[in-house]
């Protein structure tokens, strides 16, 4: 989740970045290599949506530093495997101190994995639903204050997914996922990362 503050900051080498990522090297690496780059594929999108849901109420840096543990705990975010989780798996995850132990979010992850499989049974992919909500126009922000917490497109995406059985995917969480996955380009003007959209 983007935090309020100045729009651009430069490191000691003069590289300009969105100021929200400047607090830690791993945050900068995520910003430079991943955030805002187009993400496709069921596993990768399921992972991003799941992590954004777990981030709700926490800092993204907390989730980022636990990402490898999340991947291990949730079988690499393979929807087929997660969809088969039982009560015993929920208790296993609730006992795993490496991840965020929130029962509601864990249960929502299993629900969402089953929803991904339901989409596939209907001949659709999570990617199909996610990427159909690319905005027709999107202006790159000049400052962090220009970046909304949700948009009409994220409201529609949230509503669309909820209608297909997904849980814990409100408009703010979905906008964060749209930012992270390159559906919108919210790298602040002047940032060295181009970012961008890939509606194909």
N, C-alpha and C positions, 0 to 999 in steps of 0.2 A: 504494500500500500504506500502510495506517495505521501510524504509528510509536507506540511506547509513550510515555506521558507523562500529564500532567494532562488532565482531560476537557474543560474549557471555558476559553477565554481571551477577553478583551475588547480591542477596539482602542481607540484614543484617543477615539473617539466613543461608546464604551460598547456597541458592538455585540458580542454574544456569539457566538462561533463554536467549533466543534470545534478544540481546540488544535493538532491536527496540521497545520492549514493556515496557521498564523500566520507562517511563516518567509519568505514572499514574496508580493507583491501578486498575481502570476498564480496562485499556489496558492489564495489567498483567492477570486479570481474564479471559478476552477474549482469550488471548494467551494460558493460561493454560487449559481452559475448552472447547474451540471451535476450534481455528484456526488450520487447518491441520488435523482435525478429519473428517472422511468420512461423507458426508451429502447425504442423499437420500430422495426422495419424491418430488412431484411436487411443493407443497407450499414452502417447505424449500429451494429448489433450485431456484425457481422463486424469492424468497426474496433475496437470496444471490447475484444472478445476478443483480437484481435491485439495491441493495445497492452498489455493486461494480461500477455500472454505475453512480450512484449519487456521488460516491467518486471521480470520475475523476476530477482532478484539486484541490481537497481538501485533508485534512488529513483524514485518516481512523478514527482517534479518534473523529473527528467532527461527522462523520456518526454514529459511535458506540454510542455516547451519545444521538443521536436523533433517535435511532432505535425503541424504544417504540412508539415514536410519528409517525414515518413512518408506523409502523404496524397498528396503530389506523387510520391514514389518508387513508391508502390503504386497508382497510378491511381485515387486517390480511394476506395480499398478496394472497388472494384467487383469482386465475386467472379468474375464472368464473365471479366473481363480478367485478374485475378490467376491464375485457374485455368489460363490459357493460357500462363503464363510458362514459359520454357525455361531451359536451362543458361546461355545468354547473359544472361538477365535476372537470374539468381542472381549471376553475376559482376558485372553492372552494379550491383546492390544492394550487393555486398561492397565495391565501390569507391566507394560514396557516403558520404562522411564526415559528411553531415548527419544520418544515422540511426545506429542501433545496428547495427554490422556483425557479426552473429552468424549464421553459416551455418546452424546447426541451427534457429534461430528463423525465419530467412528461408524455409528449406525447409518448415518446419511451416506457415507462412502460406500457401504455395502448396497444400500438402496440404489445409489447412482450407478454402480457397476451392473446391477440387474437391469436398470433402465437402459444402459448402453446395449446390453444383449437384446432387450426388447426392441430397440431401434433396428438392430441387425436382423432380427426375425421379421421385421416389416420391410426389409430391403433397404434400410437407411444406415447411415453412419453418423456418429457424433460429429464428425467433421462437416458433414452436409448441413446439419442444423446450426452448428456454431458459426460457420463461415458465411451463411446466408444473411447474417446480420451486419455485414460490413456497411458502414454509413455511406450514403451517396456523396456526401461532402464532409470533410474534416479538416479544420484548420490547426496546424501545428502550434502549440502554445508558446507564448513569449516568456511567460513566468509560470511558476507552479500555481499561482493564484488563478491562472486561466484554465486549469485542468478541473473538470467536474468530477464529482464522485459517482455520478451515474448519468446516463443519457437516455433519450427515447429508445435507442437501439438496444441498450443494455436492459431496459425494462421489458422490451419485447422478447429478447433472448431469454431472460429469466422466466417470463410467462410461458414461452414456448417450451422450455425444458421442464418446468413444473407440470405443464399439461401432458408431458410425456413420462411423468413419474419420477422426475429428479427432485431432490430435496436439498435444502440449505444452499440455495443458489439464488440469492436475492439480487436485485439490480446493481447494488454497489459491488458485491462480490463478482458479478459477471462483468462489470466494467473493468475491474482490476484484471480479470482474466483476458478481456479483450485487449487491454494495454500490453499485458505480458506476452501475449501470443501474436502481436503484430496486426490485429484486426484494425487497430487505430495506431497512429504514430504520435505518442505524447512525449517524445524526446524534445526538450525545450529548444527553441531556436538558438543556435550557437553551439549546441552540443556536438561533439565530434562524431557521434554515432548517427548515421543517417536514419536508421529505423525504416519504417515504411509499411505499406500495406501490400498484401498479395491476395487479391480477391479470387484468383483462379482456383 
